[in-house]
Amino acid sequence: MNIDTRIKFRHLLCFLEVARQGSLARAANQLAVSQPAISKTLKELEELLDATLFDRSKSGASLTEAGLAFMRYAGPCVQALRDGVSSLREGEYAAGTVRLGVLSTVEGLLVPEVVRRLHERHPSLVISVLTGPGAYLLSQLRVGELDLVVGRMTDNPEVQGLTFEHLYNESLTLVVRSGHPLLAPGADRRSLEGFPLVLPLAGTTIRKHADAFFVQSGISAPRQRLETLSLALSRRYVEAGDAVWIAPLDAVRLDLARGDLVELDLGFKEPGGSVGICSNASLPLSLAAHWTVETLREVALDYREGRLA
C-alpha cells in the first residue's frame, strides 16, 4: 500500500510542532487545537508510518531515533510547500524572505553590513532576523524554521548533523568605559575582583570561551556579574558605570574606534573562535538564502582583509 497519499499536511504540521515545543500541550496551544486532537493526529501518523516518533513522559515529548529520521524529510516537505505557496502569491520574480538566526558575536558588525548590501541589491527582499542562544537557534534551523544561523557555534553540541562553513576567526576582549579606574596610570589592571563583570549567558558557546579566557590568563573572575547576550544592555551598563565587559571584538569594534569604550590590555589575547554559517543540508536553500550566503562570504572576506570597519 502506498501510504504517502494517506499522510496529510496536518500530520506533518502536528509532528513538527510537537518536535519544536517538546510538549503536546504547548504544541496544541501553538496550533490552536485541543491536546486530544494533537494526540489523535500523532497516533494516526505513527500508525501510518508503523513507527513510534516520540517518547512521551510527564516532562514532555522527545523525538525517538525514528522521529529524528522522519524530521529530516518532514521539515523540507513543509518548507517546500510554504515556499511554493509564497511564490504564487508574491509573483514568480518576487525576492521573497530569508530567515536568519544571528548570534550576538555577529550582531554588531557583520550582519548589519550584510543586510545593507542585500537591500541595496534586492530592494524587495525581506530579511527576518531571530536572535538568541546558539542551542535554540540551531534547533530552529534543524526543524526548518530558519534558513541559516550565523555566528560562533562550533563548540555547541546542537551543531552535530548540520553543515558549518567557516568565515573568519574572532577574539574576545575586555573593555571598559573611557575614564575607568583601571585605566589610570599605575592601576593594576589584573585586579578585576572589585568591579562588576559583564559576560555571556552560562551554557552558551561564547561563555565557554569567556570562562577559558580567565583561566588561561590566571585571573579570578569577579563574583558580581551581569550575564546576558544583549549587546545593547551590556553596552549601556558598561558605559554608565565601572563594569568590565568580556565582549566579542566585533561587537565593540566601532565603540573602540570612537573612544566610547577602551580595551583593557592584560598582555594576553583569547585565541579566537570560528565564526561561520550553519545550514541544514536536508533543507533546500531558497534563492534569497543563496544571495545571503554569497553576501556573507563577501563581507567576511572584507573583514579578513581589514576593509570592514
C-alpha positions in Angstrom: 0.0 0.0 0.0 1.2 3.5 -0.9 0.9 5.2 2.5 2.2 8.6 1.1 -1.3 9.6 -0.1 -2.7 9.0 3.4 -0.2 11.3 5.2 -1.8 14.8 5.3 -0.3 18.2 5.8 -1.9 18.4 9.2 0.0 15.3 10.2 3.3 16.9 9.3 2.4 20.3 11.0 1.5 18.4 14.2 4.6 16.3 14.2 6.9 19.3 13.6 5.2 21.5 16.2 5.5 18.8 18.9 9.2 18.3 18.0 9.7 22.1 18.2 7.9 22.5 21.5 8.9 19.3 23.2 5.3 19.1 24.6 1.9 18.0 23.3 0.2 20.7 25.4 2.4 23.5 24.1 2.1 22.3 20.5 -1.7 22.2 20.9 -1.6 25.8 22.2 0.5 26.9 19.2 -1.7 25.2 16.7 -4.9 26.4 18.4 -6.3 22.9 18.8 -7.0 20.6 21.7 -4.4 18.3 23.2 -6.6 15.2 22.5 -6.7 16.3 18.8 -2.9 16.5 18.8 -2.6 13.1 20.4 -5.0 11.6 17.8 -3.2 13.2 14.9 0.2 11.8 16.2 -1.3 8.4 16.7 -2.6 8.4 13.1 0.8 9.4 11.8 2.6 6.7 13.9 0.2 4.1 12.7 0.7 5.1 9.0 4.5 5.0 9.5 4.4 1.9 11.7 6.9 3.7 14.0 7.0 5.4 17.4 8.0 9.1 16.7 8.1 10.4 20.3 8.9 9.1 23.8 6.2 10.6 26.0 6.7 11.3 29.7 5.4 13.7 32.4 8.1 16.2 31.4 7.1 16.3 27.7 7.8 14.5 24.4 11.2 13.8 22.9 12.0 12.5 19.5 12.9 8.9 19.1 15.5 7.8 16.6 12.7 7.1 14.1 11.3 10.6 14.9 14.7 12.2 14.2 15.0 10.3 10.9 11.5 11.3 9.8 12.1 15.0 10.7 14.9 15.2 8.1 12.2 14.8 5.5 9.1 16.3 7.1 10.7 19.7 7.6 11.8 20.1 4.0 8.4 18.9 2.8 6.5 21.5 4.7 9.0 24.3 3.9 8.9 23.5 0.2 5.1 23.7 0.2 5.2 27.0 2.0 7.8 28.4 -0.5 5.6 27.2 -3.4 2.5 29.0 -2.0 4.6 32.1 -1.3 5.9 32.2 -4.9 2.4 32.0 -6.3 1.1 34.7 -4.0 4.0 37.1 -4.5 4.8 36.5 -8.2 7.4 34.5 -9.9 10.2 37.0 -9.6 9.5 38.2 -6.0 12.6 38.4 -4.0 11.0 36.5 -1.0 12.2 36.2 2.5 15.3 34.9 4.2 15.1 33.8 7.9 18.4 34.3 9.8 19.4 33.1 13.2 22.0 35.6 14.5 24.3 35.1 17.5 25.5 38.1 19.5 29.0 37.6 18.1 28.0 38.9 14.7 25.1 41.2 15.7 27.1 44.4 15.8 29.2 44.4 12.7 28.9 41.5 10.2 25.2 41.2 9.9 24.3 44.9 9.6 26.7 45.2 6.7 25.3 42.0 5.1 21.7 43.4 5.4 22.8 46.7 4.0 24.3 45.1 0.9 21.4 42.7 0.4 18.9 45.5 0.5 21.0 47.6 -1.8 20.9 44.8 -4.4 17.5 43.3 -3.8 15.0 46.1 -2.8 12.1 43.7 -2.3 13.9 41.2 -0.1 12.6 40.7 3.4 15.2 39.7 6.0 13.8 38.2 9.2 16.4 38.0 12.0 16.0 35.9 15.1 18.5 36.4 17.9 19.1 34.2 21.0 21.3 31.4 22.4 23.0 29.1 19.8 21.3 26.0 21.0 17.9 27.5 20.4 18.7 28.9 17.0 20.2 25.7 15.8 17.2 23.7 17.0 15.0 26.1 14.9 17.3 25.5 11.9 17.0 21.8 12.3 13.2 21.8 12.1 13.1 24.3 9.2 12.1 27.5 11.0 15.3 29.2 10.0 17.3 29.2 6.7 20.7 29.9 8.2 22.4 30.6 11.5 25.4 32.9 11.7 27.9 33.2 14.5 30.4 31.5 16.7 28.9 28.0 17.4 31.3 25.2 16.6 31.5 24.0 20.2 27.7 23.7 20.5 26.6 20.1 20.5 23.4 21.2 18.6 25.6 21.8 15.5 26.0 18.0 15.1 24.3 16.8 11.9 24.2 20.4 10.4 26.6 21.9 7.9 29.1 24.6 9.1 31.1 26.9 6.8 33.9 28.9 8.4 34.1 32.6 7.6 36.7 34.0 9.9 38.2 33.9 13.5 37.1 36.4 16.1 38.6 37.0 19.5 37.0 38.1 22.8 38.3 41.2 24.5 37.9 43.0 27.8 36.5 46.6 27.5 35.6 49.4 30.0 34.3 52.9 29.6 36.6 55.8 28.9 38.0 57.1 32.2 37.6 53.8 34.1 39.7 53.5 37.2 41.6 50.5 35.8 42.9 52.8 33.0 44.5 55.2 35.5 48.3 55.3 35.5 49.8 52.7 37.8 46.5 50.8 38.2 46.8 47.1 38.4 44.6 46.0 35.5 44.7 42.4 36.5 42.8 43.1 39.7 39.3 42.9 38.4 37.6 41.5 41.5 36.4 44.9 42.7 34.4 45.6 39.5 31.2 44.1 38.1 31.7 41.8 35.2 29.5 41.5 32.0 29.7 38.2 30.2 27.6 35.9 28.1 24.9 33.5 29.5 26.1 30.3 31.1 25.9 27.3 28.8 26.5 29.3 25.6 29.4 28.6 23.3 30.9 32.1 23.7 30.6 31.8 27.6 32.8 28.7 27.5 35.4 30.8 25.7 34.9 33.6 28.2 35.5 31.3 31.1 38.6 29.9 29.5 39.9 33.4 28.9 40.1 34.0 32.7 41.5 30.5 33.4 44.3 30.9 30.8 45.2 34.4 31.9 45.4 33.4 35.6 42.8 36.0 36.7 40.0 35.4 39.1 36.6 36.5 37.6 34.6 38.9 39.7 31.7 37.5 41.7 29.4 40.4 40.8 28.1 39.7 37.3 25.6 40.6 34.7 25.0 37.6 32.4 23.3 38.5 29.1 23.5 38.1 25.3 22.1 41.6 24.8 24.6 43.9 23.3 22.5 47.0 23.9 22.1 46.2 27.6 25.8 45.3 28.0 27.0 48.4 26.2 24.7 50.8 28.2 25.6 49.2 31.6 29.4 49.4 30.9 29.2 53.0 29.7 27.2 54.1 32.7 29.4 52.6 35.4 32.6 50.7 36.3 31.7 47.3 34.9 34.2 45.3 32.8 32.8 43.6 29.7 34.2 40.5 28.1 32.9 41.0 24.7 33.2 39.8 21.1 35.6 42.1 19.4 33.2 42.7 16.5 30.5 43.8 18.9 32.7 46.7 20.3 35.0 47.5 17.3 33.1 50.7 16.4 32.9 51.7 20.1 36.6 51.3 20.4 37.2 53.3 17.2 35.1 56.2 18.6 36.7 56.1 22.0 33.5 55.3 23.8 35.0 52.1 25.1 38.6 51.2 25.8 40.3 47.8 25.5 41.8 46.6 28.8 45.2 45.2 27.8 46.2 42.3 30.1 49.0 41.1 28.0 47.0 38.1 27.0 44.8 37.5 24.0 42.0 35.0 23.7 42.9 32.9 20.6 39.6 33.4 18.9 36.8 31.2 17.7 35.4 30.3 14.3 32.6 32.5 13.1 30.6 31.0 10.3 27.3 29.9 8.6 25.3 26.9 9.7 22.8 25.4 7.4 20.6 22.3 7.2 21.7 20.1 4.3 18.3 18.4 4.3 16.5 21.7 3.5 17.0 23.2 0.1 18.1 26.8 0.2 15.8 29.4 -1.4 17.2 31.9 -3.9 17.1 34.6 -1.1 19.1 32.3 1.2 21.7 31.7 -1.6 22.0 35.5 -2.0 22.6 35.8 1.7 25.3 33.1 1.8 27.1 34.8 -1.1 26.9 38.2 0.7 28.1 36.7 4.0 31.2 35.3 2.2 31.9 38.6 0.6 31.6 40.7 3.8 33.7 38.1 5.6 36.4 38.5 3.0 36.4 42.2 3.6 36.6 41.6 7.3 39.6 39.3 7.0 41.4 41.7 4.7 40.7 44.7 7.0 38.3 46.5 4.8 35.4 46.3 7.1 35.3 48.9 9.9 
